[in-house]
Amino acid sequence: MNAEHVACASSAAVEHWDQIDWKRCERQVTRLQARIVKASREGRWGKVKALQRLLTCSFSGKALAVKRVTENKGKRTSGVDHVRWSTPQSKLKAIASLQRRGYRPLPLRRVYIPKSNGKLRPLSIPVMKDRAMQALYLMALEPVAETCADPNSYGFRKGRSTADAIEQCFKFLSKSDAPEWILEGDIKGCFDHISHRWLLTHVPMDAVILEKWLRCGFLENSNLFATEEGTPQGGIVSPALANWTLDGLESLLKTTFPSRKEKGQQIYSKVHLVRYADDFIITGRSQSQLVNEVLPLVEKFLRERGLELSAEKTHVTHIQKGFDFLGQNIRKYGRKLLITPAQKNVQAALTKIRGIIEKNKSATQENLIVQLNPVIRGWANYHRHCVAKRAFARMDFEIWRKLWWWSYRRHPRKNALWVKNRYYHAIGERTWRFAARTNTQNPLEQTSWKQLLYAGSTPIQRRRKIKGEANPFDPRWRSYFTQRDKGSTVRQTVADDRLSTPEGLHMA
């Protein structure tokens, strides 16, 4: 039996959700995605369309789509129909319901989440069936999108992260002859204003299904509103559509500002793009080049897609003054480029941690530690690839100061030494470890501790940036991604405290 017949096998032989052979499903979908990549690379778009239809009609693709939406973080969040697939029977029935014929998406449920600037971000929640359909068609779209994507686009792409984008910034800006001017760009309401006409014309997927998603509308306070533009934030396929809309900008810049030869000498272009979703930077030779040549080109590129730059967040900055990008501050001190945690990012993390401590004035020490550790761990791991030792030390001190206030106010009649002995203990090399004894059922077992994590104990590691042309759906890159999964970072040795100063710390 060939791959097409296997991939399109019906669910008749499967009577229970637990009977599904997930490894076989993944192999069949991976095989089809590899064939889509090959056809895309060769420009055989008719073949691409046929393979995409084969994948979206397959039992394996439908089963994996249902599995994804019922096992992710949003599995308990329902749409306007208040339906959740929580039982094996409902999941198996859902696989059979994913049919193109007669499919009609329901309106989205609109909610709002706060942004860092105090404004609210609209979030649209599809129903479970629409999420599964989006996950199914995304399996067919992603191989094409990865094959045609910009090399230095890092947002919402498999195997890529903000650390790769920051490492690419270091690569462009650390050399002695590197460009010194940076255009910081941010697109105004990117997801909300993408042109539907442009998407339907250029996105290589089933246009009928795509149009239904784009025009399904949303419900807010029991009122139905039409969606005339944009792709809703909250949908599984929305990030891929946004990336497809913005892909092509890097190749446009390379074509417009190419490297050239003058008098037998190679002159390299200093116009480079690094993009993460709708946040991007463009380097340039001079301020006038970015303002008079690059900026109008970017605005024209975005205008064709129904987008425009945000005047508040778009700036031209010199590298000696530094700029913030993806929570990091990138700045040159003389000839030395340093990438450190941005002050706004540090303050936001401290505000969140202080808020947790304030809300848990009467909680036990162990419960407070359980709530604080994930926040500290996540923040430290995010910044562990840059020059962060000084920021880690400050974070630990501010947390200690707030926790000391938390400890002391609980016992106003006790002195400081009593409070210290009650909440802080000598564990390992630390004499002031904020820790609580955990309850053990076995009285003979040695006392164990629930300890507060310290940001400063996170090792600084150098990020090994992903190769720009790497494609996770291409079999030729399979061994490369396997090696990266084993360890994508290389330990950066920090010799002494001198490396915590701008003169001594670098990311070379």
Protein Blocks (a to p, Z undefined) as FASTA:
>chain_A
ZZklmmmpcfklpmbfklpcfklmmmmmmmmmmmmmmmmmnopaklmmmmmmmmmmpmkl
mmmmmmmmmmmmklmpccfkopacfbfklmmmmmmmmcfehpacddddddddddfkopac
ddddddfklmmmmmmmmmmmmmmmmmmmcfkbcghpehiafklmmmmmmmmmmpmkbcfb
dcddddehkllmccfklmmmmmccdfklmmmmmmnopaeehiacddfedjdehiaklmmm
mmmmmgojlmmmmmmmccddeehiacddfbdcddehjbccdddfbfklmmmmmmmmmmmm
mmmnopacdfklgccddfklopaeehiacddehjaccddddfklmmmmmmmmmmmmmmmm
mbcfklmmmmmmmmmmmmmmmmmmmcfklmmmmmmmmmmmmmmmmmmmmmmmbcfklmmm
mmgccehjbfbbccdddddfblkbccdddddddfklpccdddddddfklcfkbmklmmmm
mmmmnopcdcdddfblmlmpfklgccZZ
